[in-house]
Amino acid sequence: MGSLWHPFSDMGAVESAGEFVLARGEGVRVWDTAGERYLDATAGLWFTNVGHGRAELAEAAAEQMRTLAAYSTFGDYATEPTLRLADRLEAIAPVPGSKIFFTSGGSDSIDTAAKMARRYWVEQGRPEKTVLVSRSKAYHGMHYAGTALAGIPGNREGYGELVPDGTAQVGWDSAEDLRSTIERIGADRVAAFFCEPVIGAGGVYAPPEGYLTEVRKTCTEHDILFVADEVVTGFGRIGGAWFASSRFGLEPDLVTTAKGLTSGYAPMGAVLVAPRVWEPFFRPGAGVWFRHGYTYSGHATAAAVALANLDLIEREGLVQEAARLEQTLARVLAPLAGHERVTEVRSGVGAVAALQLETPAAAMQFAVRVRDFGVATRACGAGAIQVSPAFVMTDEEAQELADRFREALDAPVQAEPPTEPGAS
């Protein structure tokens, strides 16, 4: 019996069946401790945008660690790579002139944005604007505010009401539902709307035509902050632009990021804060403090890795490669929609896709079974199989992935489905 408590797991089942232990990775493939090789269909957990085994990222970390591994950025302290990374992110942010607040990961970024939104309205003399609105199917991390905002019911169960009278939820695909909910609550009480441009862990759902434009317009009309949750979609994942917000012309007030910022080579996140929101906190002589932050906000080594990661993405044109994968995944996975065990294939907006199976149990079983056919993936949402490969996946490797999915779908169904981690 091991000592590790796995996130999002039925630990009784893990203890009984044993762990799937990975040892190394290269490109879009990983190897387990027995030497078996797998196509990595999920880029770790949506994050290894540049692929595994990129030595230059390890070298960037080692060089920074030998110089100054980390230091606080509280008060007026800073490190050189942290300052350079902030400038680099401002240059690619969806809204010019954004300020960058660093975190340790995506859940940190969500809770930071939630607190920042509420505090912004206090500084505007409107402290009654406290309600945070999210969508069904949404995953906004697992810290306190993120759990309260969760649109995946199982992620909220068992914790009680975390933010009493402080959150509301609307249908993931209905702009009218957002508008009517705001009118019911009162726009004078709503602080922000949290929106994944493309829903990720909830099952990979692209926005309906015109939806994002309409909800952004609604927020503008009702003077509500628009928070784009780009923890999954940021740094090229949606193809053709650094951020989905740029691709869809959203001009968000806040953008939450993590994952692709370092391609997972070091834990790091960031909130990109548009001028409207940061201005009250930066007034000379005002003495306004945002009393919030993390020990590792702007961690020097993580910042050095992020800079090297962004260099690599630019040098190899990987944002454009993600746009290529958008088309390739849609083409190679489309035929699987006709399989008797598949109810839907969702693809066509970025380097993300999902195979929808009959039930969550079927998806959890399939995510384990497909390893026998050389693929590492996971179940997400309510019965979906996640596809979110590294941008370096070739068209040939994408076809291989689709072929292996079909082989696994054709294989006999096991009598007793094993339990896999839930949606996250």
C-alpha positions as CSV (number, residue, x, y, z in Angstrom):
1,M,0.0,0.0,0.0
2,G,1.5,3.3,-1.1
3,S,1.4,6.6,0.7
4,L,0.3,8.9,-2.2
5,W,-3.3,10.3,-2.1
6,H,-4.2,10.9,-5.7
7,P,-6.3,13.9,-6.7
8,F,-9.8,13.3,-8.1
9,S,-9.6,9.6,-7.4
10,D,-11.5,6.7,-5.8
11,M,-8.5,5.7,-3.6
12,G,-10.1,2.4,-2.7
13,A,-10.1,1.5,-6.4
14,V,-6.6,2.8,-6.9
15,E,-5.3,0.8,-4.0
16,S,-7.0,-2.4,-5.4
17,A,-5.9,-2.0,-9.0
18,G,-2.5,-0.3,-8.5
19,E,-1.1,2.8,-10.1
20,F,-0.2,3.6,-13.7
21,V,3.3,4.9,-13.2
22,L,5.0,6.9,-16.0
23,A,8.8,7.2,-16.2
24,R,9.7,9.5,-19.1
25,G,8.3,11.4,-22.1
26,E,9.4,12.6,-25.5
27,G,7.4,14.6,-27.9
28,V,3.8,13.3,-27.9
29,R,4.7,10.0,-26.3
30,V,5.3,8.7,-22.7
31,W,6.7,5.5,-21.3
32,D,5.7,3.6,-18.2
33,T,8.1,2.0,-15.7
34,A,7.8,-1.3,-17.6
35,G,9.0,0.4,-20.8
36,E,5.7,0.4,-22.6
37,R,5.1,3.3,-24.9
38,Y,1.9,5.4,-25.2
39,L,0.6,8.3,-27.3
40,D,-0.2,11.1,-24.8
41,A,-3.6,12.2,-25.9
42,T,-4.0,14.8,-23.2
43,A,-0.6,16.6,-23.0
44,G,-0.4,15.6,-19.4
45,L,-3.4,17.6,-18.1
46,W,-4.0,20.0,-21.0
47,F,-0.6,21.6,-20.4
48,T,2.4,20.1,-22.3
49,N,1.8,22.4,-25.3
50,V,5.4,22.0,-26.5
51,G,5.7,18.3,-25.9
52,H,7.7,16.2,-23.5
53,G,11.5,16.1,-23.1
54,R,12.3,19.7,-24.2
55,A,15.8,20.0,-22.7
56,E,16.1,23.7,-23.2
57,L,13.3,24.2,-20.6
58,A,15.2,22.1,-18.1
59,E,18.4,24.0,-18.9
60,A,16.6,27.3,-18.3
61,A,15.5,26.1,-14.9
62,A,18.9,24.8,-14.0
63,E,20.6,28.1,-15.0
64,Q,18.2,30.2,-13.0
65,M,18.5,27.9,-10.0
66,R,22.2,28.2,-10.0
67,T,21.8,32.0,-10.0
68,L,18.8,32.7,-7.8
69,A,16.2,29.9,-7.5
70,A,13.5,32.1,-6.1
71,Y,12.7,35.2,-4.0
72,S,9.6,37.0,-2.8
73,T,7.9,39.5,-5.0
74,F,6.0,41.1,-2.1
75,G,6.4,44.8,-1.6
76,D,9.0,46.2,-4.0
77,Y,11.0,43.0,-4.4
78,A,11.3,41.5,-7.8
79,T,13.6,39.2,-9.8
80,E,14.8,39.8,-13.3
81,P,13.1,36.9,-15.0
82,T,9.8,37.8,-13.3
83,L,10.0,41.3,-14.6
84,R,10.8,40.1,-18.1
85,L,8.0,37.6,-18.1
86,A,5.5,40.2,-17.0
87,D,6.5,42.4,-19.9
88,R,6.4,39.5,-22.3
89,L,2.8,38.6,-21.2
90,E,1.7,42.2,-21.5
91,A,2.9,42.2,-25.1
92,I,0.7,39.3,-26.0
93,A,-2.3,39.9,-23.7
94,P,-5.7,40.2,-25.3
95,V,-6.0,43.8,-23.9
96,P,-3.0,46.1,-24.4
97,G,-1.6,47.7,-21.3
98,S,-2.5,44.8,-19.0
99,K,-0.7,44.2,-15.7
100,I,0.3,40.7,-14.7
101,F,-0.4,39.2,-11.3
102,F,1.5,35.9,-10.9
103,T,0.2,32.8,-9.1
104,S,1.3,29.2,-8.6
105,G,-1.4,27.6,-10.9
106,G,-4.9,27.8,-12.4
107,S,-6.9,27.4,-9.2
108,D,-4.8,30.2,-7.6
109,S,-5.6,32.3,-10.7
110,I,-9.3,31.8,-10.4
111,D,-9.4,32.7,-6.7
112,T,-7.2,35.7,-7.4
113,A,-9.6,36.9,-10.1
114,A,-12.6,36.4,-7.8
115,K,-11.1,38.5,-5.0
116,M,-9.8,41.1,-7.4
117,A,-13.2,41.5,-9.0
118,R,-14.9,42.1,-5.7
119,R,-12.2,44.4,-4.4
120,Y,-12.3,46.4,-7.6
121,W,-15.9,47.3,-7.0
122,V,-15.1,48.3,-3.4
123,E,-12.5,50.7,-4.8
124,Q,-15.2,52.0,-7.2
125,G,-17.5,52.8,-4.3
126,R,-19.9,49.9,-5.1
127,P,-19.2,47.2,-2.5
128,E,-22.7,45.7,-3.0
129,K,-21.4,44.2,-6.3
130,T,-20.3,40.8,-5.0
131,V,-22.1,38.1,-6.9
132,L,-19.9,35.9,-9.2
133,V,-21.7,34.2,-12.1
134,S,-20.5,31.0,-13.8
135,R,-21.9,28.4,-16.3
136,S,-23.0,24.8,-16.1
137,K,-20.3,22.4,-17.1
138,A,-17.7,24.9,-16.1
139,Y,-14.5,23.9,-14.2
140,H,-12.8,26.8,-12.5
141,G,-10.3,25.0,-10.3
142,M,-10.7,23.6,-6.8
143,H,-9.8,26.4,-4.4
144,Y,-12.6,28.0,-2.4
145,A,-14.1,30.4,-5.0
146,G,-13.4,27.9,-7.9
147,T,-15.3,25.2,-6.1
148,A,-18.2,27.5,-5.4
149,L,-18.3,28.5,-9.1
150,A,-18.1,24.9,-10.3
151,G,-20.6,23.9,-13.0
152,I,-19.7,20.2,-12.6
153,P,-22.1,19.2,-9.8
154,G,-19.8,16.5,-8.3
155,N,-17.1,19.0,-7.7
156,R,-19.3,20.9,-5.3
157,E,-20.9,18.0,-3.4
158,G,-20.0,17.5,0.2
159,Y,-18.6,20.9,1.0
160,G,-21.7,22.9,1.9
161,E,-22.4,26.4,0.6
162,L,-19.0,27.9,0.3
163,V,-19.9,31.4,-0.7
164,P,-23.4,32.0,0.6
165,D,-25.5,34.3,-1.6
166,G,-22.3,35.1,-3.5
167,T,-22.5,32.9,-6.7
168,A,-25.0,32.1,-9.4
169,Q,-25.0,29.8,-12.3
170,V,-26.4,29.9,-15.8
171,G,-26.8,27.5,-18.7
172,W,-23.5,27.0,-20.5
173,D,-25.0,27.7,-24.0
174,S,-27.6,30.3,-23.3
175,A,-26.7,34.0,-23.6
176,E,-30.3,34.8,-22.7
177,D,-30.0,32.9,-19.5
178,L,-27.1,35.1,-18.4
179,R,-29.1,38.2,-19.3
180,S,-32.2,37.1,-17.4
181,T,-30.2,36.0,-14.4
182,I,-28.4,39.3,-14.1
183,E,-31.8,41.1,-14.3
184,R,-33.2,38.8,-11.7
185,I,-30.4,39.3,-9.2
186,G,-29.9,43.0,-10.2
187,A,-26.9,44.2,-12.1
188,D,-26.0,46.4,-9.2
189,R,-25.2,43.2,-7.2
190,V,-23.2,41.3,-9.9
191,A,-19.5,41.7,-9.8
192,A,-18.2,39.4,-12.6
193,F,-19.0,36.6,-15.1
194,F,-16.5,33.8,-15.4
195,C,-16.4,32.2,-18.8
196,E,-14.2,29.5,-20.4
197,P,-14.2,30.4,-24.1
198,V,-14.1,26.7,-24.8
199,I,-15.2,24.5,-22.0
200,G,-12.5,22.0,-21.1
201,A,-12.8,19.6,-18.2
202,G,-16.6,19.8,-18.4
203,G,-16.4,17.7,-21.5
204,V,-14.9,19.9,-24.3
205,Y,-17.7,22.1,-25.6
206,A,-17.1,24.9,-28.1
207,P,-19.3,28.0,-27.7
208,P,-22.5,28.1,-29.8
209,E,-22.3,30.5,-32.8
210,G,-22.4,34.1,-31.5
211,Y,-22.6,33.1,-27.9
212,L,-19.3,34.7,-26.7
213,T,-20.1,38.0,-28.5
214,E,-23.5,38.2,-26.9
215,V,-22.4,37.4,-23.3
216,R,-19.5,39.9,-23.6
217,K,-22.0,42.5,-24.8
218,T,-24.3,41.7,-21.9
219,C,-21.5,42.2,-19.4
220,T,-20.6,45.6,-21.0
221,E,-24.2,46.8,-21.0
222,H,-24.7,45.9,-17.3
223,D,-21.3,47.1,-16.1
224,I,-20.1,43.6,-15.0
225,L,-16.5,42.4,-15.3
226,F,-15.9,39.7,-17.9
227,V,-13.4,37.1,-16.7
228,A,-12.0,34.8,-19.4
229,D,-10.9,31.5,-17.8
230,E,-8.0,30.6,-20.2
231,V,-6.2,28.2,-17.9
232,V,-6.8,25.5,-20.6
233,T,-7.2,27.6,-23.7
234,G,-4.4,30.1,-23.2
235,F,-1.0,30.1,-24.9
236,G,-2.1,28.8,-28.3
237,R,-4.4,25.9,-27.4
238,I,-7.3,27.3,-29.4
239,G,-5.1,27.9,-32.4
240,G,-4.2,31.0,-34.5
241,A,-3.8,33.3,-31.5
242,W,-2.1,33.3,-28.1
243,F,-5.4,33.4,-26.4
244,A,-9.0,32.3,-27.3
245,S,-10.0,35.8,-26.1
246,S,-8.0,37.3,-29.0
247,R,-9.4,34.8,-31.5
248,F,-13.0,35.7,-30.5
249,G,-12.4,39.4,-29.9
250,L,-13.6,39.4,-26.3
251,E,-11.4,42.1,-24.7
252,P,-11.8,40.6,-21.2
253,D,-11.3,42.6,-18.0
254,L,-9.4,39.7,-16.4
255,V,-7.8,36.6,-18.0
256,T,-6.9,33.6,-15.8
257,T,-4.0,31.5,-17.0
258,A,-1.6,28.7,-16.1
259,K,-0.9,25.3,-17.8
260,G,0.5,26.3,-21.2
261,L,2.4,29.2,-19.6
262,T,5.2,26.8,-18.8
263,S,3.9,23.8,-20.7
264,G,3.8,22.2,-17.2
265,Y,7.6,22.2,-16.8
266,A,7.2,24.2,-13.6
267,P,4.1,25.2,-11.7
268,M,3.0,28.7,-12.5
269,G,-0.1,30.8,-13.3
270,A,-1.0,34.4,-14.0
271,V,-3.9,36.8,-14.1
272,L,-3.8,39.3,-16.9
273,V,-5.5,42.5,-15.6
274,A,-6.9,45.0,-18.1
275,P,-6.3,48.8,-17.4
276,R,-9.8,49.3,-16.2
277,V,-9.3,46.9,-13.3
278,W,-5.8,47.7,-12.3
279,E,-6.0,51.5,-12.4
280,P,-7.6,52.0,-8.9
281,F,-4.8,50.0,-7.4
282,F,-2.0,51.9,-9.1
283,R,-2.9,55.5,-8.3
284,P,0.2,57.3,-6.9
285,G,-0.3,58.4,-3.3
286,A,-3.6,56.5,-2.9
287,G,-2.1,53.9,-0.6
288,V,-4.3,51.1,-2.0
289,W,-3.2,47.6,-1.2
290,F,-4.4,44.4,-2.8
291,R,-3.8,42.2,0.2
292,H,-3.4,39.0,-1.6
293,G,-0.6,36.9,-3.1
294,Y,1.3,33.7,-2.8
295,T,4.8,32.7,-1.5
296,Y,5.6,31.6,-5.1
297,S,4.0,34.5,-7.0
298,G,6.5,35.3,-9.7
299,H,8.8,32.4,-8.8
300,A,12.1,33.2,-10.5
301,T,12.8,29.7,-11.8
302,A,9.2,29.2,-13.0
303,A,9.5,32.6,-14.8
304,A,12.7,31.5,-16.5
305,V,11.0,28.3,-17.7
306,A,8.0,30.3,-18.9
307,L,10.2,32.6,-20.9
308,A,12.0,29.7,-22.5
309,N,8.7,28.0,-23.2
310,L,7.3,31.2,-24.9
311,D,10.5,31.5,-26.9
312,L,10.1,27.9,-28.1
313,I,6.5,28.4,-29.1
314,E,7.4,31.4,-31.1
315,R,10.5,29.9,-32.8
316,E,8.7,26.7,-33.9
317,G,5.4,28.5,-34.8
318,L,3.4,26.3,-32.5
319,V,0.4,28.6,-32.3
320,Q,0.0,28.0,-36.0
321,E,0.6,24.3,-35.5
322,A,-2.3,24.2,-33.0
323,A,-4.4,25.7,-35.8
324,R,-3.3,22.9,-38.0
325,L,-4.2,20.3,-35.4
326,E,-7.6,21.9,-35.1
327,Q,-8.3,20.8,-38.6
328,T,-6.5,17.5,-38.4
329,L,-8.2,16.3,-35.2
330,A,-11.6,17.2,-36.7
331,R,-10.8,15.2,-39.8
332,V,-9.3,12.0,-38.2
333,L,-11.8,11.8,-35.3
334,A,-15.0,12.5,-37.3
335,P,-15.4,8.9,-38.6
336,L,-15.5,7.6,-35.0
337,A,-18.9,9.4,-34.6
338,G,-20.4,6.4,-36.5
339,H,-19.2,3.9,-34.0
340,E,-21.9,2.2,-32.0
341,R,-20.2,3.1,-28.7
342,V,-19.7,6.8,-29.6
343,T,-22.7,9.2,-29.3
344,E,-20.8,12.3,-30.5
345,V,-17.4,13.6,-31.5
346,R,-16.8,17.3,-30.5
347,S,-13.9,19.0,-32.3
348,G,-13.2,21.9,-34.7
349,V,-12.2,24.7,-32.3
350,G,-8.6,24.5,-31.4
351,A,-6.3,21.6,-30.5
352,V,-9.0,20.0,-28.3
353,A,-11.6,17.3,-29.0
354,A,-13.8,14.8,-27.1
355,L,-15.3,11.4,-27.9
356,Q,-18.6,11.2,-26.0
357,L,-19.4,7.7,-24.9
358,E,-22.7,6.3,-23.5
359,T,-22.1,6.9,-19.8
360,P,-19.5,8.2,-17.4
361,A,-18.8,4.6,-16.3
362,A,-18.1,3.6,-20.0
363,A,-15.7,6.5,-20.4
364,M,-13.8,5.7,-17.2
365,Q,-13.5,2.1,-18.3
366,F,-12.4,3.1,-21.8
367,A,-9.7,5.5,-20.5
368,V,-8.1,2.5,-18.8
369,R,-8.7,0.0,-21.6
370,V,-7.2,2.1,-24.3
371,R,-3.8,1.9,-22.6
372,D,-3.7,-1.7,-23.9
373,F,-3.7,-0.1,-27.3
374,G,-0.9,2.4,-26.6
375,V,-2.8,5.5,-25.6
376,A,-2.8,7.5,-22.4
377,T,-5.9,9.6,-21.9
378,R,-8.7,10.3,-19.4
379,A,-12.4,10.6,-18.9
380,C,-13.8,14.1,-18.4
381,G,-17.2,15.7,-18.1
382,A,-20.1,13.3,-18.2
383,G,-18.8,10.4,-20.2
384,A,-16.3,12.1,-22.5
385,I,-12.8,11.1,-23.5
386,Q,-10.4,14.0,-23.5
387,V,-8.2,14.8,-26.6
388,S,-5.8,17.7,-26.1
389,P,-2.4,16.7,-27.5
390,A,0.8,18.7,-27.6
391,F,1.0,21.1,-30.6
392,V,4.0,19.1,-32.0
393,M,1.7,16.1,-32.8
394,T,2.0,15.4,-36.5
395,D,-0.9,14.6,-38.8
396,E,0.4,11.0,-38.9
397,E,0.4,10.7,-35.2
398,A,-3.1,12.2,-35.0
399,Q,-4.2,9.5,-37.4
400,E,-2.5,6.9,-35.3
401,L,-4.3,8.1,-32.3
402,A,-7.7,7.9,-34.1
403,D,-6.8,4.3,-35.3
404,R,-5.9,3.2,-31.8
405,F,-9.1,4.7,-30.4
406,R,-11.1,2.6,-33.0
407,E,-9.2,-0.5,-32.0
408,A,-10.1,0.0,-28.4
409,L,-13.7,0.8,-29.2
410,D,-13.9,-2.4,-31.2
411,A,-12.5,-4.5,-28.3
412,P,-15.0,-6.4,-26.0
413,V,-16.3,-4.3,-23.1
414,Q,-15.1,-5.5,-19.7
415,A,-17.7,-6.8,-17.4
416,E,-16.9,-4.6,-14.4
417,P,-15.8,-1.0,-15.3
418,P,-12.9,0.2,-13.2
419,T,-13.1,3.6,-11.5
420,E,-11.0,6.4,-12.8
421,P,-10.5,10.0,-11.5
422,G,-13.5,12.3,-12.0
423,A,-13.8,15.4,-14.1
424,S,-11.1,17.9,-13.4
